[in-house]
């Protein structure tokens, strides 16, 4: 059995069919036998590793690292956001479901009456019940061993005493500075205390969030067990002082994306009704591994569908670094993403028949047969007998701008935000593996500092995940009270041929998350790359699907590639009809991975070098 931790010992034909990776990698693939962490920020990785060093397990470490991510990557996630994770349990892999649902007052009629044809991309009308904090506390209670106060101490330290801001925090604040100063004064007070965005490396603090964390710990002071203390903190967040502050603050009308002034509909009752859970995942086998994902209430099965389509091709068509391979991969992704937009959503969550059809070999063969030598527009979902696919609007950015004027738009690279706070693909990731084989792949997101006005007494803002719903009753991802939005958060777990957990991985990137993870899996499982070689290799993705984020636009035939893919390959893709956007040499993908070789017990980890922010650590 091959394991990706050391560049799989595949057959010669597998290796020769793929582009040979450079001998030099930006960083080593870390290896050891004690514990491994990979995350999108070095402080989160260091905090998680510190927990392992002090006797905590992978779940204690992940919770500690995740609360640090709330502090040090506030433009990419926050306490008011969401969480999807895959965790090992004695009963097999489970989905840690921290995706809050739509509030009771979030009806299509209410939004239409407000003059909206889309759920806004920023503002409290796009808010769901915050899910991340409750999910992390559930994990700590059920799978962890540490006390809440000890786990939160790392985040409290950085919130209260400060941390050096990465450059992109300041870039994000600069992109929405006018919004903050003119319309969201509480956000300006928190993120522009000196009247300007924070500079690269400037020490920033969030004393209000530190006090909130202290209060969550204090809520359980009289409880007699560790689990009861954690449960008291969950109650204080969902039904106590946090929920009360959320309801009061969001009820005040404020500026939303697109320029309108609206009050939110979220209430304390909506927050109290949400409870995180551990759910059954869905999975499929590819090249001897079981690939574990969320169900179709999220976008997780996109990766499974794409792998099923590609599994019928020769290896030479699976190399992302060649013209033929890149073309084939882009076309397979378009087919899976078109199905996502037609069939996925809360309405599909319990539809076992639908999922079985989408993942069947027969259906994969039908979809595979549609791939030609030319690029497709990406607009054709598959046919399912007795069902009618939902076809969302396919407006290009120019077409949307013509019908929805938005003045003075500004952008700031990645993360990408406009003047009114709209955001695309802003997320974090965290993987942890311990010496006992416990594993977690976690993708926390939402609650970005640019999502909503900061609630001053809490130190965080609400998220905007409802922008991934449609104001169309016919959509499986329609806005419905109590229903989860079709999240883009999609971590991955791999099991070996004997069903043993082997690796956890993921990436930020919104609609690109599964696309970038696909490239990693093809390069390691088929091409024989080591984890760091696969992460370093040139990335690409399609933009021909309907975007999950406001304003839900599409770029038919569109593909984004790193320039390192090579002029000849890029020119060949253009000849095939792909509309290529060059993104620079090192710009796409923010992969993290950690794993354990089941036969040897050797642990490994690797992290993305792009942006000089993500790091793996371990021993």
C-alpha positions as CSV (number, residue, x, y, z in Angstrom):
1,X,0.0,0.0,0.0
2,X,1.3,3.4,-1.0
3,X,1.1,6.4,1.3
4,X,1.4,10.0,0.1
5,X,3.7,10.9,3.0
6,X,6.8,9.8,1.1
7,X,5.8,10.1,-2.5
8,X,3.8,7.0,-3.2
9,X,5.6,4.0,-4.6
10,X,3.4,3.8,-7.7
11,X,4.2,1.8,-10.8
12,X,6.6,3.2,-13.3
13,X,3.8,4.0,-15.7
14,X,2.1,6.2,-13.1
15,X,5.3,8.2,-12.4
16,X,6.3,8.5,-16.1
17,X,2.8,9.7,-17.0
18,X,3.2,12.8,-14.8
19,X,5.4,15.8,-15.1
20,X,8.4,15.3,-12.9
21,X,8.3,17.7,-9.9
22,X,11.3,19.9,-9.1
23,X,13.7,18.2,-6.7
24,X,13.7,21.4,-4.6
25,X,10.6,22.2,-2.5
26,X,9.8,25.4,-0.7
27,X,9.8,23.5,2.5
28,X,10.3,19.9,3.6
29,X,7.5,17.5,4.1
30,X,7.7,17.2,7.9
31,X,7.9,13.7,9.4
32,X,7.9,12.4,12.9
33,X,6.2,10.1,15.4
34,X,4.7,12.5,18.1
35,X,2.3,14.9,16.5
36,X,1.8,17.1,13.4
37,X,-0.1,20.3,12.7
38,X,-0.7,22.3,9.5
39,X,-2.7,25.5,9.3
40,X,-3.0,28.8,7.4
41,X,-1.3,30.8,10.1
42,X,1.9,30.0,12.0
43,X,0.6,31.2,15.4
44,X,-2.3,28.7,15.2
45,X,0.0,25.9,14.2
46,X,2.3,26.8,17.1
47,X,-0.5,26.9,19.6
48,X,-1.9,23.6,18.5
49,X,1.5,22.0,18.7
50,X,2.0,23.4,22.2
51,X,-1.1,21.6,23.3
52,X,0.2,18.4,21.9
53,X,3.5,18.9,23.7
54,X,1.6,19.4,27.0
55,X,-0.3,16.1,26.7
56,X,-3.4,17.2,24.8
57,X,-4.8,15.1,22.0
58,X,-5.5,16.2,18.4
59,X,-8.9,17.6,19.3
60,X,-7.7,19.7,22.2
61,X,-5.0,21.0,19.9
62,X,-7.4,21.8,17.1
63,X,-9.7,23.8,19.3
64,X,-6.8,25.8,20.7
65,X,-5.5,26.5,17.2
66,X,-8.9,27.4,15.9
67,X,-9.6,30.0,18.5
68,X,-6.2,31.5,17.7
69,X,-7.3,31.7,14.0
70,X,-10.3,33.8,15.1
71,X,-7.9,36.3,16.5
72,X,-5.0,36.3,14.0
73,X,-7.0,35.8,10.8
74,X,-10.0,38.0,11.5
75,X,-10.4,38.8,7.8
76,X,-10.7,35.1,7.0
77,X,-12.9,33.8,9.9
78,X,-14.4,34.8,13.2
79,X,-16.5,33.7,16.2
80,X,-19.6,34.7,14.3
81,X,-18.8,32.4,11.5
82,X,-19.1,28.7,10.5
83,X,-17.2,25.5,10.8
84,X,-17.1,22.2,8.9
85,X,-14.6,19.5,10.0
86,X,-13.9,15.8,9.5
87,X,-12.9,14.0,12.7
88,X,-11.9,10.4,13.6
89,X,-14.1,8.6,16.1
90,X,-14.3,5.0,17.3
91,X,-17.3,4.6,15.0
92,X,-15.4,5.9,12.0
93,X,-15.1,9.4,10.4
94,X,-17.7,12.0,11.3
95,X,-18.6,15.4,10.0
96,X,-18.3,18.1,12.8
97,X,-21.3,20.2,11.6
98,X,-20.9,23.8,12.7
99,X,-23.0,25.4,9.9
100,X,-25.8,27.4,11.4
101,X,-29.2,27.6,9.7
102,X,-31.2,30.5,8.4
103,X,-33.1,32.5,11.1
104,X,-36.9,32.0,11.5
105,X,-37.5,35.4,10.0
106,X,-35.3,34.8,6.9
107,X,-38.1,34.1,4.3
108,X,-38.0,34.8,0.6
109,X,-41.0,37.0,1.0
110,X,-39.2,39.2,3.6
111,X,-36.2,39.7,1.3
112,X,-38.3,40.3,-1.8
113,X,-40.3,42.9,0.1
114,X,-37.0,44.7,0.9
115,X,-36.4,45.0,-2.9
116,X,-33.8,42.3,-3.1
117,X,-33.3,39.7,-5.8
118,X,-30.3,38.2,-4.0
119,X,-29.3,37.7,-0.4
120,X,-26.7,40.5,0.3
121,X,-23.1,39.6,0.5
122,X,-22.5,41.8,3.6
123,X,-24.9,42.9,6.4
124,X,-27.0,41.1,8.9
125,X,-29.7,40.0,6.4
126,X,-27.0,37.5,5.3
127,X,-26.3,36.2,8.8
128,X,-27.1,32.7,10.0
129,X,-26.9,31.4,13.6
130,X,-23.1,31.4,14.4
131,X,-21.9,27.8,14.3
132,X,-18.2,27.7,14.8
133,X,-17.9,28.4,18.5
134,X,-20.6,25.8,19.5
135,X,-19.0,23.2,17.2
136,X,-15.6,23.7,18.7
137,X,-17.0,23.4,22.2
138,X,-18.9,20.3,21.3
139,X,-15.7,18.7,19.9
140,X,-13.8,19.7,23.1
141,X,-16.5,18.2,25.3
142,X,-16.9,14.9,23.4
143,X,-13.5,14.2,22.0
144,X,-11.1,16.4,23.9
145,X,-9.5,16.1,27.3
146,X,-8.5,19.6,28.3
147,X,-10.3,22.2,30.4
148,X,-11.9,25.1,28.4
149,X,-9.9,27.8,30.2
150,X,-6.6,26.1,29.2
151,X,-7.6,25.6,25.6
152,X,-8.8,29.3,25.2
153,X,-5.7,30.7,27.0
154,X,-3.8,31.0,23.7
155,X,-6.5,33.0,22.0
156,X,-7.1,35.2,25.1
157,X,-3.3,36.0,25.1
158,X,-3.2,37.2,21.5
159,X,-6.5,39.1,21.7
160,X,-5.5,40.9,24.9
161,X,-1.8,41.4,24.5
162,X,-1.7,41.6,20.7
163,X,-0.2,40.0,17.7
164,X,1.5,41.3,14.6
165,X,-1.0,41.8,11.9
166,X,-0.4,40.1,8.6
167,X,-0.4,42.5,5.6
168,X,-3.7,41.2,4.3
169,X,-5.6,42.3,7.4
170,X,-4.6,45.9,6.5
171,X,-5.4,45.3,2.8
172,X,-8.9,44.1,3.7
173,X,-9.6,46.9,6.0
174,X,-8.3,49.4,3.4
175,X,-10.7,48.0,0.8
176,X,-13.7,48.8,3.1
177,X,-12.4,51.8,5.0
178,X,-15.0,54.1,3.6
179,X,-17.8,51.7,4.6
180,X,-16.4,51.5,8.1
181,X,-16.0,55.2,8.6
182,X,-19.2,56.3,6.9
183,X,-21.6,53.5,7.9
184,X,-20.1,50.9,10.4
185,X,-18.5,53.1,13.1
186,X,-18.0,50.2,15.5
187,X,-15.9,48.4,12.9
188,X,-13.9,51.5,12.4
189,X,-13.3,51.7,16.1
190,X,-12.0,48.1,16.3
191,X,-10.0,47.9,13.1
192,X,-9.0,51.5,12.5
193,X,-8.5,52.9,16.0
194,X,-5.9,55.4,14.7
195,X,-8.1,56.3,11.7
196,X,-6.3,54.1,9.3
197,X,-5.9,50.4,8.5
198,X,-3.3,48.5,10.4
199,X,0.1,48.3,8.8
200,X,1.9,45.1,8.0
201,X,3.4,43.8,11.3
202,X,1.6,46.4,13.5
203,X,0.5,44.9,16.8
204,X,-3.3,44.8,17.0
205,X,-5.6,43.7,19.9
206,X,-9.2,42.8,20.5
207,X,-9.8,43.3,24.2
208,X,-13.6,42.9,23.7
209,X,-13.2,39.4,22.4
210,X,-10.7,38.6,25.2
211,X,-13.4,39.7,27.7
212,X,-16.0,37.6,25.9
213,X,-13.8,34.5,26.1
214,X,-13.2,35.2,29.8
215,X,-17.0,35.4,30.4
216,X,-17.5,32.1,28.6
217,X,-15.1,30.4,30.9
218,X,-16.6,32.1,34.0
219,X,-20.1,30.8,33.0
220,X,-19.0,27.3,34.1
221,X,-17.2,28.4,37.3
222,X,-19.8,26.6,39.5
223,X,-20.0,23.4,37.4
224,X,-18.4,20.3,38.9
225,X,-17.2,18.5,35.8
226,X,-15.1,19.4,32.7
227,X,-18.0,18.6,30.4
228,X,-20.5,20.7,32.5
229,X,-18.1,23.7,32.4
230,X,-18.0,23.5,28.6
231,X,-21.7,23.1,28.4
232,X,-22.2,26.2,30.5
233,X,-20.0,28.1,28.0
234,X,-22.1,26.8,25.1
235,X,-25.3,28.0,26.8
236,X,-23.8,31.4,27.5
237,X,-22.9,31.8,23.9
238,X,-26.1,30.5,22.3
239,X,-28.7,31.6,24.9
240,X,-27.0,34.0,27.2
241,X,-25.2,37.3,27.0
242,X,-23.8,36.7,23.5
243,X,-27.1,35.9,22.0
244,X,-28.8,38.9,23.6
245,X,-26.1,41.2,22.3
246,X,-26.4,39.8,18.8
247,X,-30.2,40.3,18.7
248,X,-30.0,43.8,20.0
249,X,-27.2,45.0,17.7
250,X,-28.4,43.3,14.4
251,X,-31.9,44.8,14.8
252,X,-30.5,48.3,14.1
253,X,-30.6,49.1,10.3
254,X,-27.2,49.3,8.7
255,X,-25.6,49.4,5.3
256,X,-25.6,46.1,3.3
257,X,-23.8,45.2,0.1
258,X,-25.4,47.0,-2.8
259,X,-25.9,50.1,-0.7
260,X,-29.3,49.4,1.0
261,X,-30.0,50.1,4.7
262,X,-31.6,47.1,6.4
263,X,-32.1,45.5,9.8
264,X,-31.2,41.9,10.4
265,X,-33.7,39.2,11.2
266,X,-31.6,37.1,13.5
267,X,-32.7,36.8,17.1
268,X,-31.5,35.2,20.3
269,X,-34.0,32.5,19.8
270,X,-32.4,31.6,16.5
271,X,-29.1,31.3,18.2
272,X,-30.5,29.2,21.0
273,X,-32.1,26.8,18.5
274,X,-28.8,25.8,17.0
275,X,-26.7,22.9,18.2
276,X,-23.6,21.6,16.5
277,X,-23.5,17.9,15.8
278,X,-21.5,15.0,14.6
279,X,-22.9,13.6,11.4
280,X,-22.4,10.7,9.0
281,X,-20.1,11.7,6.0
282,X,-20.4,10.5,2.5
283,X,-17.5,8.9,0.6
284,X,-16.2,7.3,-2.5
285,X,-13.2,5.1,-3.4
286,X,-10.4,6.5,-5.7
287,X,-7.2,4.6,-6.5
288,X,-7.5,2.4,-3.4
289,X,-8.3,5.2,-1.0
290,X,-11.7,6.1,0.5
291,X,-12.2,9.9,0.1
292,X,-14.4,11.2,2.9
293,X,-16.5,14.4,2.5
294,X,-19.6,16.2,3.7
295,X,-23.0,15.4,2.3
296,X,-24.7,17.4,-0.5
297,X,-25.9,20.0,1.9
298,X,-22.4,21.4,1.3
299,X,-20.3,21.2,-1.8
300,X,-18.2,18.2,-0.6
301,X,-19.5,15.6,-3.1
302,X,-18.1,17.8,-5.9
303,X,-14.7,16.3,-5.2
304,X,-16.2,12.8,-5.2
305,X,-18.0,13.3,-8.5
306,X,-14.9,14.8,-10.2
307,X,-12.8,11.9,-9.0
308,X,-15.3,9.4,-10.3
309,X,-15.3,11.1,-13.7
310,X,-11.5,11.2,-13.9
311,X,-11.1,7.7,-12.7
312,X,-12.1,6.4,-16.1
313,X,-9.2,8.2,-18.0
314,X,-5.7,7.0,-18.5
315,X,-3.1,8.5,-16.1
316,X,-1.7,10.8,-18.8
317,X,-5.0,12.7,-18.7
318,X,-4.8,13.3,-15.0
319,X,-1.6,15.4,-14.8
320,X,-2.6,19.0,-14.0
321,X,0.8,20.2,-15.4
322,X,0.1,19.2,-19.0
323,X,-2.2,20.7,-21.6
324,X,-4.2,17.5,-21.9
325,X,-4.4,16.9,-18.2
326,X,-5.3,20.5,-17.3
327,X,-8.0,20.5,-20.0
328,X,-9.5,17.2,-18.8
329,X,-9.5,18.2,-15.2
330,X,-11.1,21.6,-15.9
331,X,-13.9,19.9,-17.9
332,X,-14.5,17.3,-15.3
333,X,-14.8,20.0,-12.6
334,X,-17.3,21.9,-14.7
335,X,-19.5,18.9,-15.0
336,X,-19.4,18.3,-11.2
337,X,-19.9,21.9,-10.4
338,X,-22.9,22.2,-12.8
339,X,-24.4,19.3,-10.8
340,X,-23.7,21.1,-7.6
341,X,-25.6,24.1,-8.7
342,X,-28.5,22.0,-10.0
343,X,-28.9,19.4,-7.2
344,X,-27.0,20.3,-4.0
345,X,-28.5,22.1,-1.0
346,X,-30.3,21.4,2.2
347,X,-33.1,19.8,0.2
348,X,-30.6,17.1,-0.9
349,X,-29.3,16.4,2.6
350,X,-31.5,13.4,3.2
351,X,-31.9,12.3,-0.4
352,X,-29.9,9.1,-0.5
353,X,-31.3,8.1,-3.9
354,X,-30.1,11.4,-5.4
355,X,-26.6,11.1,-3.9
356,X,-26.3,7.4,-5.0
357,X,-27.2,8.4,-8.5
358,X,-24.7,11.2,-8.7
359,X,-21.9,9.0,-7.4
360,X,-22.7,5.9,-9.4
361,X,-20.2,4.6,-12.0
362,X,-22.9,4.7,-14.6
363,X,-23.6,8.3,-14.1
364,X,-19.9,9.1,-14.0
365,X,-19.5,7.4,-17.3
366,X,-22.3,9.4,-18.8
367,X,-20.7,12.6,-17.6
368,X,-17.2,11.6,-18.7
369,X,-18.5,11.0,-22.3
370,X,-19.4,14.7,-22.5
371,X,-15.7,15.8,-22.3
372,X,-14.4,16.7,-25.7
373,X,-11.2,18.3,-27.0
374,X,-12.8,21.7,-26.7
375,X,-13.6,23.8,-23.6
376,X,-17.3,23.8,-22.6
377,X,-19.2,26.8,-21.1
378,X,-19.8,24.8,-17.9
379,X,-23.6,25.1,-17.9
380,X,-24.9,21.6,-18.3
381,X,-26.1,19.6,-15.3
382,X,-26.7,15.9,-15.7
383,X,-30.0,14.3,-16.4
384,X,-31.7,12.4,-13.6
385,X,-34.8,10.4,-14.5
386,X,-38.0,11.9,-13.0
387,X,-36.3,15.1,-11.8
388,X,-35.9,18.6,-13.1
389,X,-32.5,20.3,-12.5
390,X,-32.5,23.7,-11.0
391,X,-30.8,26.2,-13.4
392,X,-29.7,29.3,-11.5
393,X,-29.2,32.6,-13.4
394,X,-25.8,32.7,-15.2
395,X,-25.0,36.4,-15.3
396,X,-21.5,37.5,-16.1
397,X,-19.9,40.2,-13.9
398,X,-20.5,42.8,-16.7
399,X,-24.1,41.7,-17.0
400,X,-24.6,42.0,-13.2
401,X,-22.9,45.4,-13.1
402,X,-25.3,46.7,-15.8
403,X,-28.4,45.6,-13.9
404,X,-27.0,46.2,-10.3
405,X,-24.9,49.4,-10.3
406,X,-22.5,49.5,-7.4
407,X,-20.4,52.7,-7.1
408,X,-16.8,53.1,-6.1
409,X,-15.9,49.4,-5.9
410,X,-12.4,48.6,-4.6
411,X,-10.6,45.3,-4.3
412,X,-7.6,44.1,-2.3
413,X,-6.3,41.0,-3.9
414,X,-7.0,38.0,-1.7
415,X,-9.1,38.3,0.2
416,X,-11.3,40.1,-2.3
417,X,-13.7,42.6,-0.9
418,X,-15.6,45.4,-2.5
419,X,-16.6,48.7,-1.0
420,X,-19.8,47.3,0.5
421,X,-18.0,44.3,2.1
422,X,-18.7,41.6,-0.5
423,X,-16.3,38.8,0.0
424,X,-15.1,35.8,-2.0
425,X,-13.3,32.7,-0.8
426,X,-12.0,33.9,2.5
427,X,-11.4,31.0,4.8
428,X,-8.9,29.3,7.1
429,X,-7.8,25.7,7.5
430,X,-6.3,23.5,10.2
431,X,-5.2,19.9,10.2
432,X,-3.9,18.0,13.3
433,X,-2.8,14.4,13.7
434,X,-1.5,12.9,17.0
435,X,0.5,9.9,17.8
436,X,-2.6,7.8,18.7
437,X,-3.9,8.3,15.2
438,X,-6.6,10.9,16.1
439,X,-7.1,13.2,13.1
440,X,-9.1,16.3,12.3
441,X,-9.4,18.4,9.1
442,X,-11.2,21.7,9.9
443,X,-12.2,24.6,7.7
444,X,-13.5,27.5,9.8
445,X,-14.8,30.5,7.9
446,X,-17.3,33.3,7.9
447,X,-17.7,36.1,10.4
448,X,-15.0,38.0,8.5
449,X,-14.3,41.5,9.9
450,X,-15.8,42.9,6.6
451,X,-19.0,40.7,6.9
452,X,-21.0,42.8,9.3
453,X,-20.6,45.7,11.7
454,X,-18.5,44.7,14.8
455,X,-20.7,44.1,17.9
456,X,-18.6,46.3,20.3
457,X,-19.3,44.5,23.6
458,X,-18.5,41.1,22.0
459,X,-15.5,42.0,19.8
460,X,-16.8,40.1,16.7
461,X,-19.3,40.4,13.9
462,X,-21.9,38.1,12.4
463,X,-21.2,36.0,9.2
464,X,-22.9,36.1,5.8
465,X,-23.4,32.5,4.8
466,X,-27.0,33.1,3.7
467,X,-25.6,34.7,0.6
468,X,-25.2,31.1,-0.7
469,X,-29.0,30.6,-0.8
470,X,-31.3,31.6,-3.6
471,X,-34.5,33.6,-3.4
472,X,-36.1,31.0,-5.6
473,X,-38.4,28.3,-4.1
474,X,-37.4,25.9,-6.9
475,X,-33.8,25.7,-5.9
476,X,-32.6,22.9,-3.6
477,X,-30.5,25.7,-2.0
478,X,-33.4,28.1,-1.6
479,X,-33.6,30.4,1.4
480,X,-35.8,28.7,4.0
481,X,-36.1,29.3,7.7
482,X,-34.2,26.7,9.6
483,X,-32.3,25.4,6.6
484,X,-28.6,25.4,6.2
485,X,-27.1,27.3,3.3
486,X,-25.1,25.3,0.8
487,X,-21.7,26.0,2.3
488,X,-18.4,25.9,0.4
489,X,-16.5,24.6,3.4
490,X,-15.2,21.2,2.4
491,X,-12.4,19.5,4.2
492,X,-11.2,16.0,3.2
493,X,-10.1,12.8,5.0
494,X,-8.5,9.8,3.3
495,X,-8.7,6.2,4.5
496,X,-6.4,3.5,3.3
497,X,-7.6,0.2,1.7
498,X,-8.2,-1.3,5.1
499,X,-10.3,1.7,6.3
500,X,-7.6,3.2,8.5
501,X,-7.4,7.0,8.6
502,X,-4.4,8.1,6.5
503,X,-4.6,11.9,5.9
504,X,-6.5,15.0,6.5
505,X,-6.3,18.0,4.2
506,X,-8.1,21.1,3.0
507,X,-7.8,24.6,1.7
508,X,-9.4,28.0,1.9
509,X,-10.8,29.3,-1.4
510,X,-14.6,29.2,-1.6
511,X,-15.6,27.6,-4.8
512,X,-12.0,26.6,-5.4
513,X,-11.6,24.5,-2.3
514,X,-12.3,21.2,-3.8
515,X,-10.7,22.2,-7.1
516,X,-7.3,22.8,-5.4
517,X,-7.7,19.7,-3.3
518,X,-8.3,17.7,-6.4
519,X,-5.0,18.7,-7.9
520,X,-3.3,17.6,-4.6
521,X,-4.9,14.2,-4.7
522,X,-4.1,13.6,-8.3
523,X,-0.5,14.5,-7.9
524,X,0.0,12.4,-4.7
525,X,-2.2,9.4,-5.4
526,X,-1.6,9.1,-9.1
527,X,1.6,11.1,-9.9
528,X,3.7,10.0,-7.0
529,X,4.4,13.5,-5.6
530,X,5.3,14.0,-2.0
531,X,2.8,16.2,0.0
532,X,5.0,19.3,-0.2
533,X,5.8,18.7,-3.9
534,X,2.0,18.6,-4.6
535,X,1.3,21.7,-2.6
536,X,4.1,23.6,-4.4
537,X,3.1,22.5,-7.9
538,X,1.2,25.0,-10.2
539,X,-2.4,25.4,-9.4
540,X,-5.5,26.1,-11.6
541,X,-9.2,26.2,-11.3
542,X,-12.4,26.9,-13.4
543,X,-14.6,29.9,-12.9
544,X,-17.3,28.7,-15.3
545,X,-19.7,27.7,-12.5
546,X,-22.2,30.0,-10.8
547,X,-20.3,31.7,-7.9
548,X,-21.5,30.8,-4.4
549,X,-20.8,34.3,-3.1
550,X,-22.7,37.5,-3.9
551,X,-23.2,38.6,-6.6
552,X,-23.4,34.9,-7.8
553,X,-21.9,35.6,-11.2
554,X,-20.3,33.2,-13.8
555,X,-17.4,33.4,-16.3
556,X,-18.2,30.9,-19.1
557,X,-15.2,29.0,-20.3
558,X,-13.2,30.8,-17.6
559,X,-10.0,29.3,-16.0
560,X,-7.5,30.8,-13.7
561,X,-3.9,29.4,-13.7
562,X,-0.6,30.1,-12.1
563,X,1.9,31.3,-14.7
564,X,4.3,28.5,-13.7
565,X,2.0,26.2,-15.6
566,X,4.0,27.4,-18.6
567,X,3.4,29.4,-21.7
568,X,3.1,26.4,-23.9
569,X,0.5,24.7,-21.7
570,X,-1.5,28.0,-21.3
571,X,-1.4,28.6,-25.0
572,X,-2.7,25.1,-25.6
573,X,-5.6,25.6,-23.2
574,X,-6.5,28.9,-25.0
575,X,-6.5,27.1,-28.3
576,X,-9.0,24.6,-26.9
577,X,-11.3,27.5,-26.0
578,X,-10.5,28.2,-22.3
579,X,-10.6,31.9,-21.4
580,X,-7.4,32.0,-19.3
581,X,-6.6,34.5,-16.5
582,X,-3.0,34.4,-15.4
583,X,-2.7,34.8,-11.7
584,X,1.0,35.1,-11.2
585,X,3.5,32.5,-10.3
586,X,2.5,31.8,-6.6
587,X,-1.0,32.9,-6.0
588,X,-3.5,30.0,-6.1
589,X,-4.3,27.4,-3.4
590,X,-3.6,27.5,0.3
591,X,-3.4,23.8,1.0
592,X,-2.7,22.2,4.3
593,X,-2.2,18.5,5.0
594,X,-1.3,16.2,7.8
595,X,-1.3,12.4,8.0
596,X,-0.1,9.1,9.4
597,X,1.3,6.1,7.5
598,X,-0.9,3.3,8.9
599,X,1.7,0.6,8.5
600,X,4.6,2.5,10.1
601,X,3.0,5.0,12.3
602,X,5.1,7.8,10.8
603,X,3.4,11.2,10.9
604,X,3.8,13.9,8.3
605,X,2.6,17.4,7.5
606,X,3.0,20.0,4.8
607,X,1.7,23.6,4.2
608,X,1.3,26.1,1.5
609,X,4.2,28.6,1.0
610,X,2.1,31.2,-0.9
611,X,1.7,34.4,1.1
612,X,4.3,33.2,3.6
613,X,1.7,32.7,6.2
614,X,0.7,29.0,6.5
615,X,3.0,26.7,8.3
616,X,3.3,23.1,9.3
617,X,4.9,22.0,12.6
618,X,5.5,18.8,14.4
619,X,8.0,16.2,15.5
